[in-house]
Amino acid sequence: MIGTVESSEHASAPVLAAYSYCEAVTGRQARNFAYGIRLLPAPKRRAMSALYAFSRRVDDIGDGALADDVKVTRLEETRTVLARIHEGAVDEDDTDPVAVALAHAARRFPIPLGGLDELIDGVQMDLRGETYETWDDLKVYCRCVAGAIGRLSLGVFGTEPGARGAERAPEYADTLGLALQLTNILRDVREDAEGGRTYLPADDLAKFGCSAGFSGPTPPVGSDFAGLVHFEVRRARALFAEGYRLLPLLDRRSGACVAAMAGIYRRLLDRIERDPEAVLRGRVSLPGREKAYVAVRGLSGLDARHVTRRAVRRRA
Ligand SMILES: CC(C)=CCC/C(C)=C/CC/C(C)=C/COP(=O)(O)OP(=O)(O)O
């Protein structure tokens, strides 16, 4: 079982205020993931909000308008905050509410905080303008910026006592992160191109005649853009299928949280598959009522049961 060191550590008023700050950040900014996080009981919801607020800060440094050298300095500052949390040097009087909340969450749950260093590594890869030749190369980046978030989240969720195969939970959480990140890369292909970033592997782009880039509302002339998108959608679906093996290992509400996060992104993938060029016209998104429907479905355990049935069939 993962997650046995949870203590009943009391949350003081300053710690609760720090968590409230992180929950407000999550409610405002996590347009998709907030639907899942809301399904958790308060201690896990607060811990996930602390993780989200810290990750948002790192991501915003990378995506913001600061000069690159300032971004490098700001990222190093976030590493220092992490190191201070590791050393137990952040207490409730600290002026940084995200650090206070994360330090408390890390005392309460076995969160592998090194995953946040990996996230910073990933954003530093962005700053260096790295591009990726192959899917194996891109996977290294995705593991840093998304697989790590899956593994960190698993520290909060824990696994069910006695769950068979629980030792593979970190691997499944990582894979689910990759599925989400590849979906995110497809959805944001034009926005990233306009920001001078290409994430899709160069050898895939070449195979479908798309090496010229995606800076406009229509595909590069002579390319098979739909072929490229369908190829990457199939890859993302295979990652979702593998990552969904995490669900039966979690308690009901953690499973619901993951099912909602992944379910919303899977529906984005469905939309992208139906109309690949939509990602060049604007940002593909789901209406709020559809996201709420996916979250309720997650709470009723439909996705977890589906995965369990498939796993049983596979073993038979
Ligand atoms: C086990 C488990 C919980 C796995 C999931 C891990 C996870 C949440 C990875 C996040 C990767 C991702 C696509 C971030 C984009 O965030 P964003 O804020 O830019 O997303 P948005 O643009 O869709 O709002």
The ligand as an ORCA input file, in Angstrom:
! r2SCAN-3c Opt
* xyz 0 1
  C      -2.496     10.403    -11.624
  C      -2.765     11.766    -12.113
  C      -3.552     12.687    -11.253
  C      -2.272     12.118    -13.309
  C      -2.463     13.440    -13.932
  C      -1.233     14.287    -13.865
  C      -1.519     15.674    -14.373
  C      -2.653     16.443    -13.775
  C      -0.710     16.175    -15.321
  C      -0.883     17.554    -15.844
  C      -0.318     17.697    -17.227
  C      -0.951     18.840    -17.980
  C      -1.665     18.500    -19.223
  C      -0.858     20.110    -17.540
  C      -1.517     21.290    -18.209
  O      -2.059     22.087    -17.218
  P      -2.907     23.395    -17.572
  O      -3.267     24.078    -16.308
  O      -2.168     24.196    -18.591
  O      -4.213     22.742    -18.214
  P      -5.373     23.456    -19.038
  O      -4.695     24.314    -20.061
  O      -6.136     22.299    -19.645
  O      -6.204     24.238    -18.065
*
